[in-house]
Amino acid sequence: MKRIGMLTSGGDCQALNTAMRGVAKTMMNSAQDVEIYGFLDGYKGLIYGNFRIMQNSDFSGILTKGGTILGTSRTPFKLIREPDENGLDKVEAMKQNYYKLKLDCLVILGGNGTHKTANLLREEGLNVVTLPKTIDNDLWGTDMTFGFQSAVNIATNAIDCIHTTASSHGRVFIVEVMGHKVGWLTLNAGIAGGADIILLPEIPYDINKIVEAIQARNARGSHFTILAVAEGAISKEDAKLSKKEYKEKMKNYKYPSVSYEIAEQIQKRTGIEVRVTVPGHTQRGGSPCPYDRVFASRLGSEAGKLILDGEYGFMVGIRNREIVKVPLEEVAGKLKMVDPDASIIQEAKMLGISFGD
């Protein structure tokens, strides 16, 4: 009998259910008896012992379903060693629940913070296998994360829809794209959606260069401009600040986000009307695209095989289109950033896209 625990942690995204289905079906179709304990609402479920025993039927009909059937929550890694409001040792509680249920392995689906905690549990002696979930595509050790391609589709559609109104009114439009500290989502959606200017956290922008790009388009007879702006985009001036100085500055920040600051600066310098569109959490919602359904199914299947073979301590990822296992200690705490010198950036610049640098 194989007993495995399963949880989804951090922000939700498309194909979480698909990946869990892949794990479950692979294990249930094996010759071994399997019990799957689904922990509710992420690490909270493991900490407080909130779970349900999953049946085969729980994994039926969820291939195309967005969100997560187990629920999720954020349990910040920096607070994981701190006792809860009742003095409970969270790490010790997770270990005790693992041993109480006589689990052979934990299957954990999540992003960067989730993987830090997963690696901590591995260091504490628990058997862990993880799957790379995030629309940000910023997990180290894998070329792709599931949820990313679905989010690219949604963000691209938002930019597509803006084109008609931007061209009709001759305005500048900013579409703010998710991605936290990295620009993979903005970069791909920006290129796919035909954005004229793409601003990424990895390439600090110069507002003068942005204005120049807009004015150059106007001079060529293109009387509208679309900017794809990452939520973590940063100016060259702010990028020079220390973390402490930047945090101090942000205490008095008057804008809802960086996109609104850029919009105000453009409008003041050019006199052109600027509108900001924020697709927000729609980028994490809805049904997974076909790519993510296939990809997450493959990851889940390989994770199930690792568990059946008794191989633990790995994240299942993809490199050069092949599914691979990556040691957790190599993944935890690392971000996969966009390289400003990457070929995709150079190719986008050859297409005439400005990165504000």
C-alpha positions in Angstrom: 0.0 0.0 0.0 1.3 3.4 -1.0 -0.1 6.3 1.1 0.6 9.7 -0.4 -0.5 13.2 0.7 -1.2 15.9 -1.8 -1.6 19.6 -1.6 -1.6 22.8 -3.7 0.0 25.9 -2.2 0.3 29.6 -3.2 -1.7 31.3 -5.9 -4.0 29.2 -8.0 -3.5 28.7 -11.7 -4.7 26.6 -14.6 -3.9 22.9 -14.8 -3.4 22.3 -11.0 -6.3 19.8 -11.2 -4.8 18.3 -14.4 -1.5 17.7 -12.7 -3.1 16.1 -9.6 -5.2 13.9 -11.9 -2.0 12.8 -13.7 -0.4 11.7 -10.4 -3.5 9.9 -9.2 -4.3 8.1 -12.4 -0.8 6.9 -12.8 -0.7 5.5 -9.3 -4.2 4.1 -9.4 -3.5 2.3 -12.7 -0.4 0.6 -11.2 -0.4 -2.8 -9.7 0.0 -1.2 -6.2 -2.8 -0.3 -3.8 -2.8 3.5 -3.3 -4.4 5.8 -0.7 -4.4 9.5 -1.5 -4.9 12.1 1.3 -5.8 15.5 0.0 -4.8 18.3 2.3 -7.1 21.3 2.2 -6.0 24.8 1.6 -2.3 24.3 1.1 0.2 23.9 3.9 -2.5 24.9 6.3 -4.2 21.6 5.8 -1.0 19.7 6.5 -0.3 21.9 9.6 -3.7 21.5 11.1 -4.6 18.0 9.8 -7.4 19.1 7.6 -7.7 16.5 4.8 -10.0 14.1 3.0 -9.3 10.7 1.6 -9.5 11.0 -2.2 -11.5 8.5 -4.3 -10.9 7.6 -7.9 -14.1 9.6 -8.8 -12.5 12.8 -7.3 -10.0 12.8 -10.2 -12.7 12.3 -12.9 -13.9 15.2 -15.0 -11.2 17.6 -13.7 -8.8 17.6 -16.7 -10.3 20.9 -18.0 -11.2 22.4 -14.6 -9.4 25.6 -13.5 -8.4 26.4 -9.9 -7.8 23.6 -7.4 -10.2 21.0 -6.0 -8.2 21.0 -2.8 -8.2 24.7 -2.2 -5.0 26.7 -1.6 -3.5 29.4 0.6 -0.3 31.3 1.0 1.9 30.2 3.9 5.0 32.5 3.6 8.3 30.6 3.9 9.8 33.4 6.0 7.1 32.8 8.7 7.1 29.0 8.5 9.5 28.7 11.5 7.4 31.1 13.6 4.8 29.6 15.9 1.1 30.4 15.0 -1.1 32.5 17.2 -1.6 29.6 19.6 2.1 28.8 19.8 1.9 25.8 17.5 5.3 24.8 15.8 4.1 24.6 12.2 7.0 22.6 10.9 6.7 20.0 13.7 2.9 19.9 13.2 3.4 19.1 9.5 5.9 16.3 10.4 3.6 14.8 13.0 0.6 14.8 10.6 2.8 13.1 8.0 3.8 10.4 10.4 0.4 10.0 12.0 -1.1 9.2 8.6 1.8 6.9 7.8 2.5 8.6 4.5 5.1 7.4 2.1 5.3 10.7 0.3 4.0 14.2 -0.1 3.1 15.5 -3.5 3.3 19.3 -3.4 2.3 21.6 -6.3 3.4 25.2 -6.2 5.8 28.0 -7.1 8.9 29.5 -5.5 7.7 29.9 -1.9 6.1 26.5 -2.0 9.3 24.9 -3.1 11.3 26.5 -0.3 9.0 24.9 2.3 8.9 21.6 0.4 12.7 21.5 0.5 12.6 22.3 4.2 10.4 19.3 4.7 12.8 17.2 2.7 15.6 18.4 4.9 13.5 17.4 7.9 13.3 13.8 6.7 10.0 13.7 4.8 9.7 12.1 1.4 8.6 14.8 -1.1 8.0 15.1 -4.8 7.0 18.5 -6.3 5.4 19.8 -9.5 6.1 23.3 -10.9 3.1 25.5 -10.8 3.1 29.2 -11.6 1.9 31.6 -14.3 5.2 33.5 -13.8 7.4 30.7 -15.3 10.1 31.7 -12.8 10.9 28.4 -11.2 14.6 27.4 -11.5 15.3 24.0 -13.0 12.5 23.7 -15.6 12.0 25.4 -18.9 8.3 25.7 -18.3 5.8 25.7 -15.5 2.2 24.7 -16.0 -0.3 27.6 -15.9 2.2 29.8 -17.8 0.9 29.1 -21.3 -2.7 29.5 -20.3 -1.9 32.9 -18.7 0.0 33.9 -21.9 -3.2 33.2 -23.9 -5.3 35.3 -21.6 -2.9 38.2 -21.4 -2.4 38.1 -25.2 -6.2 38.2 -25.7 -6.4 41.3 -23.5 -3.8 43.1 -25.7 -5.6 41.9 -28.8 -8.8 43.4 -27.5 -7.1 46.7 -26.7 -5.9 47.1 -30.3 -9.2 48.1 -31.7 -10.1 50.7 -29.2 -6.5 52.1 -29.2 -6.5 52.5 -32.9 -10.0 53.9 -33.0 -9.2 56.7 -30.5 -5.6 57.3 -31.2 -4.6 56.7 -27.6 -1.7 55.2 -25.7 -2.8 52.1 -23.9 -1.0 50.3 -21.1 -1.8 46.6 -20.4 -0.4 45.6 -17.0 0.6 41.9 -17.0 1.2 39.7 -13.9 4.5 38.1 -13.2 5.7 39.3 -9.8 9.4 39.8 -10.0 10.0 38.4 -13.5 8.9 39.3 -17.0 8.4 36.0 -18.8 4.6 36.4 -19.0 4.8 40.1 -20.2 7.5 39.3 -22.7 5.6 36.4 -24.4 2.2 38.1 -24.3 3.7 41.4 -25.4 5.3 39.8 -28.5 2.2 37.6 -29.2 -0.1 40.6 -28.9 1.9 43.0 -31.0 2.8 45.4 -28.2 5.0 48.3 -29.3 6.7 48.7 -26.0 7.4 46.0 -23.4 8.6 46.8 -19.9 10.2 44.1 -17.8 11.6 44.0 -14.3 14.9 42.7 -15.6 15.3 45.7 -18.0 14.9 49.0 -16.0 13.2 51.6 -18.2 14.0 55.2 -19.0 10.8 57.2 -19.4 12.5 59.4 -22.0 13.1 56.3 -24.2 9.4 55.4 -23.8 8.3 58.8 -24.9 10.7 58.8 -27.8 9.3 55.5 -29.0 5.7 56.8 -28.8 6.7 60.0 -30.7 8.5 58.0 -33.3 5.4 56.0 -34.0 3.3 59.2 -34.3 5.8 60.6 -36.7 5.4 57.5 -38.9 1.7 57.9 -38.9 0.9 55.3 -36.2 -1.3 57.4 -33.9 -1.7 54.8 -31.1 0.8 52.8 -29.0 0.3 49.8 -26.8 2.6 49.1 -23.9 2.8 45.7 -22.2 4.0 46.5 -18.7 5.0 43.9 -16.1 3.6 44.5 -12.6 7.2 44.5 -11.4 8.6 46.9 -14.0 11.0 49.4 -12.5 12.6 52.7 -13.7 16.4 53.1 -14.0 16.3 55.6 -11.2 14.6 53.2 -8.8 16.7 50.3 -9.8 19.8 52.2 -8.5 18.2 52.4 -5.0 19.1 50.0 -2.3 16.4 47.7 -1.1 16.0 49.8 2.1 15.8 53.0 0.1 13.3 51.5 -2.4 11.0 50.2 0.5 11.1 53.7 2.1 10.1 55.3 -1.2 7.2 52.9 -1.7 5.7 53.8 1.7 4.6 57.1 0.1 3.8 55.7 -3.3 0.6 57.4 -4.6 -0.2 55.2 -7.5 -2.1 51.9 -7.6 0.7 50.4 -9.5 3.7 51.3 -11.7 1.5 51.4 -14.8 -0.4 54.4 -13.5 2.8 56.2 -12.8 4.1 55.6 -16.3 0.7 56.7 -17.7 0.9 60.0 -15.9 4.4 60.6 -17.0 3.6 59.9 -20.7 0.5 62.1 -20.6 2.4 65.0 -19.1 5.2 64.8 -21.6 3.2 64.1 -24.8 -0.3 65.4 -24.1 -1.7 62.1 -25.5 -4.5 60.4 -23.6 -3.3 57.3 -21.8 -5.5 54.5 -20.5 -4.5 51.6 -18.2 -6.0 48.2 -18.4 -5.3 45.6 -15.7 -6.5 42.0 -16.6 -5.4 41.0 -13.1 -6.5 37.7 -11.7 -8.3 36.7 -15.0 -4.8 35.6 -16.1 -4.8 32.9 -13.4 -8.4 31.8 -14.1 -10.4 29.6 -16.4 -9.8 26.3 -18.1 -6.2 25.3 -18.9 -5.2 25.6 -22.6 -4.5 22.4 -24.5 -0.7 22.8 -24.1 -1.0 23.0 -20.3 -3.4 20.0 -20.2 -0.8 17.8 -22.0 2.2 19.3 -20.1 0.6 19.0 -16.6 -0.6 15.5 -17.4 3.0 14.5 -18.4 4.4 16.0 -15.2 1.8 14.3 -13.0 2.4 10.9 -14.7 6.2 11.2 -14.1 5.7 12.2 -10.5 3.5 9.2 -10.0 6.2 7.0 -11.5 8.8 8.5 -9.2 6.7 7.7 -6.1 6.0 4.1 -7.3 9.7 3.7 -7.8 10.5 5.1 -4.3 12.5 8.1 -5.7 11.9 11.2 -3.6 13.3 14.7 -3.1 12.8 15.8 -6.7 10.8 18.4 -8.6 9.5 17.1 -11.9 10.2 19.6 -14.7 10.9 19.9 -18.4 14.2 20.6 -20.2 14.6 20.5 -24.0 11.1 19.1 -24.3 11.9 16.1 -22.1 10.5 15.5 -18.7 13.2 15.5 -16.0 13.7 15.1 -12.3 15.5 18.0 -10.6 16.8 17.7 -7.0 14.8 20.0 -4.7 17.8 21.6 -3.2 18.8 22.9 -6.6 15.4 24.5 -7.1 14.5 26.0 -3.7 15.2 29.7 -3.3 16.2 30.4 -6.9 14.4 32.6 -9.5 14.6 32.0 -13.2 14.8 35.6 -14.6 14.7 36.9 -18.2 18.2 37.4 -19.5 18.3 41.0 -21.0 20.8 39.6 -23.5 18.7 36.6 -24.5 18.0 35.9 -28.2 14.3 36.5 -27.7 14.9 40.0 -26.5 17.2 40.8 -29.4 14.7 39.3 -31.9 11.9 41.4 -30.4 14.1 44.5 -30.7 14.7 43.7 -34.4 11.0 43.6 -34.8 10.9 47.2 -33.6 9.7 46.6 -30.1 11.1 49.0 -27.5 12.1 47.8 -24.0 12.5 51.4 -22.7 16.3 50.9 -22.3 
